[in-house]
């Protein structure tokens, strides 16, 4: 097999050198199936036609199967060499060509000074001339790709419909309390890791992170009279080790669960296959998906059709352990029986080395990214609602229309990037005649809105020590039958469900941020997140955002009361007059402030069908419409890390180089430099 592998590899390299173009690649791809067939024939035993015992025949059949798989692997290796040679050769400019980290500057805490960066209102005179790209939406997916382009000299305009930049990374202040709306904890931020390296480059090293406690989460199951609390520790050895202490006799199930997670998500190669499907040429992607090679290459894709419930139920009969295995489903929004085990594994592995929180709060993220965009001649402007994307007669995206009062302001650029979400882009922003194109409709049929979100913001009188708040999270469930709990809640009427919220996520942003006491002494905050159906609130969607009527206010109040009862039960020190401020964000709130079509907090639904190879290949940064691109969490995965992965994929397509690999290479260089310094 090694001879065949070398032969195929040499052949692929020779072909690549002869003709570095899509046409030669397509030809090589077309020849691969025949190569596989030929290898399989070559290894077919000469005595195959002789009569042999059935057991021996089965053994030979297994041998032939293994041989075929090895042959496929050899052909695949050759194909990847060809792909690397043709499409990852570094032809485009590299935003990570140099390490852009700078010495730390003094932290700016003055809100007026920060707002000069975060709240630059749109007027036509502020639009830079000779734009290279326009980005719709200033979430981390939009800002991320804007910085990548700015770092190679591109002049980019980012337009945000809200009154401040940042998307789900923004903060707001009420009654003297500052609240983060979407950043609760981030993983994979160890020094010299690729993800940390990426964020450092996107902020010039100015964004600092504070590690959370260990255990960083607690899973709470059951009513007060039968409550069980299970701490979740990070650490590749400590995570399973502490679980085994909580569940004696379940060691084999815990080991198998950890092994399956690692099989599903070998974080470099398996997930990198998703990137291949996102930005490699369509001929390559068609070959990988239609032959099944994509699934074969990536355990992530092969395990994606299996539900979380299906997998954990096979591991153990212990219902509490099943719930603990599944608890983090709230970070992507699908109940366990609808969730992909691969996606769940990816999230669990994301926090395996720890969890961090941004020092100074979530607004620090956008605050340190925007100056990089401006330095390259670009701008980030808020109160700039894009009502449509402009197209030429040749059906090529060429600009956007921004509503300024009752007038439209047209802005042109050769590249248009949407961070507004796939559904908003295809159903609201492009012309009706383009919406009906079969290729657009095909993508829309693959995706649907995720579940609506409920957010609660609580301002407390007292320090974290006085209130017993720590740098950790709590996942509180009424019982261990997670699927049944959430299904009954979501199927119930709003009058029934408001009294029976089955799952809540609770955290204290102020306790996680070491700068909080300096900025807001004697105060604390808590954030609670849960789910709600959009149609429970839909009748008030056209009312004024600050006054949707007494019935809406009453429903919000009922949800708030239920949450307060849960919090006081689990955090008794906040009872009484400690709560100075509390308000709720409903699906309508999310619809208004972050333009979520049905109030979802994780973009398009993360169900199993979204992560088939075909769907992953179809939903990519390149849209079927020339010059129009997608970025953010709908391109890759939800959350801060997922949206940034979407930004890197989008930047890879536009700049014609694999920025995912560039990030990894830079991280390795930094790690080596640090080792060399220690030796000196």
Secondary structure, DSSP 8 states (H G I E B T S, - for coil): -HHHHHHHHHHHHHHHHH--SHHHHHHHHHHHHHHHHHHHHHTS-TTTTS---HHHHHHHHHHHHHHHHHHHHHHHHHHHHHHHHHHSS--S--TTSS------------HHHHHHHH--B--GGGS-SS-SEEEE--SHHHHHHHHHHHTTT--EEEE-SSSSS-GGG-EEEETTEEEESS---EE---TT-HHHHHHHHHTTT---EEE--SS-EEEEES-GGG-EEEEE--STTHHHHHHHHHSTT-HHHHHHHHHHHHHHT-TTHHHHHHHHHHHS-HHHHHHHHHTTHHHHH-HHHHHHTSBHHHHHHHH-S-HHHHHHHHGGGGGTT--TTTBBHHHHHHHHHHTTT-EEEETT-THHHHHHHHHHHHHTT-EEEBS--EEEEEE-TTSBEEEEEEEETTEEEEEE-S-EEE-S-HHHIIIIIS-HHHHTSHHHHHHHHH--B--EEEEEEEEEES-HHHHT--S-EEEEESSS-HHHHHHHHHHS-HHHHTT---EEEEE-HHHH-TTHHHHSTTEEEEEEEEEE-GGGTGGGTTSBTTB--HHHHHHHHHHHHHHHHHHHHH-GGG-GGGEEEEEEE-HHHHHHHS--TTSBSSSB--BGGGGSHHHHHHS-SB-SSBTEEE-STTTS-SHHHHHHHHHHHHHHHHHTS-HHHHHHHHHHHHHHHHHHHHH-
